[in-house]
Structures are given as structure tokens and as C-alpha cells.
Amino acid sequence: MMNKMKSSTGTRCPVCGMGIDEKSAKKVEYNGQTYFVASDGCKARFQADPARYAGKAAESGSTSTHGHHDGGHGCC
């Protein structure tokens, strides 16, 4: 089963909140589900704390900010 956050542009990364194209997104498997993330950096963050980010992906209508770029984790 695929689990995705939706945005007006399609799927939204549960780590950084950016709208992403599933065709070019990175995939992460967790608890038998596939999650789409924006980048290798987001994939690493998801894998480091999957329960945190899987919960965000499960929330429909969840709004995430992209404000973490000030810290520069290198997702995009």
C-alpha cells in the first residue's frame, strides 16, 4: 500500500513538505508501506526516524513548512 501526503501539486514529501512528482521521487519502505520523499537527504532523515515521518504522511491535509532550509540539510 502506498502512503502519500497530497498537495495541490500532487504528492507532498513527509520530511520537508515539498510537492514532489512520484515518478522522480525517492521511495522508502516502512511497515509494509511505500512512502515518497523529495531527495536522498529526506530519505536519510525518514530512515533515521520513520515513525515520526510516517505519521506526517498519514495525516491528510497536514501542512508542512519548508523552513528547515535555514539549517541546510540538503534535501533540494
TORPA-4810 file (N, C-alpha, C, O; in nm, 3 decimals):
<nodes>
NODE_1_0.084_-0.118_0.000_0.000_0.000_0.000_0.088_0.124_0.000_0.181_0.134_0.080_M
NODE_2_0.061_0.216_-0.087_0.136_0.341_-0.095_0.071_0.444_-0.003_-0.051_0.455_0.002_M
NODE_3_0.153_0.518_0.068_0.103_0.620_0.158_0.160_0.754_0.113_0.282_0.769_0.105_N
NODE_4_0.074_0.851_0.085_0.121_0.978_0.034_0.045_1.093_0.096_-0.074_1.083_0.125_K
NODE_5_0.116_1.202_0.117_0.052_1.327_0.155_0.017_1.396_0.026_0.097_1.395_-0.068_M
NODE_6_-0.099_1.457_0.017_-0.140_1.525_-0.105_-0.124_1.675_-0.090_-0.144_1.731_0.018_K
NODE_7_-0.089_1.738_-0.198_-0.083_1.883_-0.205_-0.155_1.924_-0.331_-0.203_1.839_-0.407_S
NODE_8_-0.164_2.052_-0.354_-0.229_2.099_-0.476_-0.151_2.059_-0.599_-0.205_2.056_-0.709_S
NODE_9_-0.023_2.027_-0.581_0.060_1.986_-0.695_0.077_1.835_-0.701_0.148_1.786_-0.789_T
NODE_10_0.013_1.760_-0.612_0.026_1.615_-0.613_0.072_1.565_-0.479_0.016_1.602_-0.375_G
NODE_11_0.173_1.480_-0.479_0.224_1.421_-0.357_0.318_1.518_-0.287_0.391_1.593_-0.352_T
NODE_12_0.316_1.515_-0.153_0.400_1.604_-0.073_0.494_1.518_0.011_0.452_1.418_0.070_R
NODE_13_0.621_1.557_0.018_0.722_1.486_0.097_0.689_1.501_0.245_0.671_1.613_0.293_C
NODE_14_0.681_1.389_0.320_0.651_1.398_0.462_0.766_1.454_0.545_0.746_1.491_0.661_P
NODE_15_0.885_1.462_0.488_1.001_1.513_0.561_1.010_1.665_0.548_1.017_1.736_0.648_V
NODE_16_1.011_1.715_0.424_1.030_1.859_0.404_0.903_1.932_0.362_0.900_2.055_0.365_C
NODE_17_0.799_1.859_0.323_0.673_1.921_0.287_0.666_1.971_0.144_0.564_2.028_0.103_G
NODE_18_0.771_1.950_0.068_0.774_1.997_-0.070_0.685_1.910_-0.160_0.680_1.788_-0.143_M
NODE_19_0.616_1.972_-0.254_0.540_1.897_-0.352_0.636_1.821_-0.442_0.734_1.879_-0.490_G
NODE_20_0.610_1.694_-0.466_0.701_1.611_-0.546_0.625_1.531_-0.650_0.506_1.505_-0.637_I
NODE_21_0.697_1.492_-0.753_0.645_1.406_-0.858_0.683_1.263_-0.821_0.801_1.232_-0.807_D
NODE_22_0.585_1.175_-0.806_0.612_1.037_-0.767_0.707_0.967_-0.863_0.782_0.878_-0.821_E
NODE_23_0.706_1.005_-0.988_0.791_0.938_-1.087_0.939_0.966_-1.062_1.023_0.881_-1.092_K
NODE_24_0.971_1.082_-1.008_1.111_1.116_-0.982_1.146_1.113_-0.833_1.262_1.133_-0.796_S
NODE_25_1.048_1.088_-0.748_1.071_1.088_-0.603_1.148_0.964_-0.559_1.148_0.861_-0.627_A
NODE_26_1.213_0.976_-0.446_1.279_0.863_-0.382_1.172_0.785_-0.306_1.075_0.844_-0.259_K
NODE_27_1.188_0.655_-0.295_1.091_0.571_-0.223_1.156_0.514_-0.098_1.273_0.477_-0.098_K
NODE_28_1.076_0.508_0.009_1.120_0.449_0.135_1.014_0.349_0.178_0.895_0.380_0.175_V
NODE_29_1.056_0.231_0.216_0.964_0.128_0.267_0.967_0.131_0.420_1.074_0.136_0.481_E
NODE_30_0.849_0.128_0.480_0.839_0.124_0.626_0.708_0.058_0.664_0.602_0.097_0.616_Y
NODE_31_0.714_-0.043_0.749_0.596_-0.116_0.796_0.508_-0.165_0.680_0.385_-0.159_0.688_N
NODE_32_0.571_-0.213_0.574_0.498_-0.267_0.462_0.434_-0.164_0.371_0.355_-0.200_0.283_G
NODE_33_0.467_-0.037_0.388_0.412_0.070_0.304_0.525_0.143_0.234_0.638_0.146_0.283_Q
NODE_34_0.494_0.201_0.121_0.591_0.280_0.045_0.559_0.427_0.065_0.444_0.469_0.052_T
NODE_35_0.661_0.504_0.098_0.649_0.648_0.116_0.737_0.716_0.011_0.845_0.666_-0.022_Y
NODE_36_0.692_0.829_-0.042_0.767_0.906_-0.139_0.830_1.025_-0.068_0.762_1.096_0.006_F
NODE_37_0.960_1.048_-0.093_1.030_1.162_-0.034_1.101_1.239_-0.144_1.123_1.186_-0.253_V
NODE_38_1.137_1.363_-0.116_1.189_1.454_-0.217_1.332_1.426_-0.262_1.367_1.454_-0.377_A
NODE_39_1.416_1.372_-0.174_1.558_1.363_-0.208_1.627_1.256_-0.124_1.567_1.195_-0.036_S
NODE_40_1.754_1.234_-0.154_1.834_1.141_-0.074_1.846_1.189_0.070_1.846_1.109_0.164_D
NODE_41_1.857_1.322_0.088_1.864_1.378_0.223_1.737_1.352_0.302_1.741_1.316_0.420_G
NODE_42_1.622_1.369_0.236_1.494_1.341_0.301_1.479_1.193_0.330_1.424_1.153_0.433_C
NODE_43_1.528_1.111_0.238_1.522_0.966_0.258_1.603_0.926_0.382_1.557_0.844_0.462_K
NODE_44_1.721_0.982_0.398_1.805_0.953_0.514_1.738_0.998_0.643_1.741_0.926_0.744_A
NODE_45_1.677_1.116_0.641_1.607_1.165_0.760_1.487_1.076_0.793_1.463_1.045_0.910_R
NODE_46_1.412_1.035_0.691_1.298_0.945_0.712_1.346_0.815_0.774_1.286_0.766_0.870_F
NODE_47_1.452_0.757_0.720_1.503_0.630_0.770_1.558_0.640_0.912_1.557_0.541_0.985_Q
NODE_48_1.606_0.757_0.950_1.658_0.777_1.085_1.547_0.782_1.190_1.570_0.748_1.305_A
NODE_49_1.426_0.823_1.151_1.313_0.835_1.243_1.182_0.808_1.168_1.099_0.898_1.157_D
NODE_50_1.164_0.685_1.117_1.050_0.657_1.031_0.914_0.678_1.096_0.820_0.720_1.029_P
NODE_51_0.900_0.649_1.223_0.770_0.666_1.290_0.726_0.812_1.287_0.607_0.841_1.270_A
NODE_52_0.819_0.903_1.304_0.787_1.046_1.301_0.731_1.087_1.165_0.628_1.153_1.157_R
NODE_53_0.800_1.048_1.059_0.760_1.091_0.925_0.645_1.011_0.868_0.567_1.064_0.789_Y
NODE_54_0.633_0.885_0.904_0.519_0.805_0.859_0.390_0.864_0.916_0.287_0.863_0.850_A
NODE_55_0.396_0.914_1.039_0.280_0.979_1.100_0.239_1.103_1.025_0.120_1.131_1.008_G
NODE_56_0.338_1.181_0.978_0.308_1.300_0.899_0.242_1.263_0.767_0.149_1.330_0.723_K
NODE_57_0.290_1.158_0.705_0.235_1.116_0.576_0.092_1.067_0.592_0.010_1.081_0.501_A
NODE_58_0.061_1.009_0.707_-0.072_0.956_0.731_-0.175_1.065_0.756_-0.295_1.043_0.738_A
NODE_59_-0.130_1.182_0.799_-0.223_1.293_0.827_-0.269_1.355_0.696_-0.189_1.415_0.624_E
NODE_60_-0.393_1.342_0.666_-0.442_1.407_0.543_-0.466_1.554_0.572_-0.516_1.590_0.678_S
NODE_61_-0.431_1.637_0.477_-0.448_1.781_0.494_-0.344_1.844_0.583_-0.357_1.961_0.619_G
NODE_62_-0.243_1.771_0.619_-0.136_1.824_0.702_-0.058_1.929_0.624_-0.029_1.911_0.506_S
NODE_63_-0.025_2.038_0.690_0.054_2.141_0.624_0.192_2.143_0.686_0.206_2.155_0.808_T
NODE_64_0.293_2.130_0.603_0.431_2.136_0.647_0.496_2.258_0.589_0.460_2.303_0.480_S
NODE_65_0.594_2.312_0.660_0.668_2.424_0.605_0.799_2.374_0.550_0.843_2.264_0.583_T
NODE_66_0.860_2.452_0.467_0.989_2.418_0.411_1.096_2.502_0.480_1.204_2.524_0.423_H
NODE_67_1.068_2.549_0.602_1.156_2.641_0.672_1.286_2.581_0.722_1.376_2.656_0.762_G
NODE_68_1.300_2.451_0.720_1.422_2.390_0.769_1.541_2.419_0.680_1.654_2.387_0.718_H
NODE_69_1.522_2.479_0.563_1.634_2.508_0.474_1.732_2.605_0.536_1.847_2.612_0.492_H
NODE_70_1.690_2.679_0.637_1.785_2.766_0.706_1.897_2.684_0.767_2.011_2.731_0.775_D
NODE_71_1.864_2.561_0.811_1.965_2.472_0.868_2.041_2.396_0.761_2.147_2.341_0.789_G
NODE_72_1.988_2.391_0.639_2.059_2.332_0.527_2.083_2.184_0.537_2.198_2.142_0.539_G
NODE_73_1.980_2.103_0.543_2.002_1.959_0.545_2.022_1.902_0.406_2.051_1.783_0.393_H
NODE_74_2.009_1.983_0.303_2.045_1.945_0.168_1.943_1.862_0.093_1.981_1.782_0.008_G
NODE_75_1.815_1.879_0.122_1.715_1.795_0.053_1.693_1.839_-0.090_1.664_1.754_-0.174_C
NODE_76_1.706_1.967_-0.121_1.670_2.013_-0.256_1.777_2.103_-0.313_1.763_2.151_-0.426_C
</nodes>
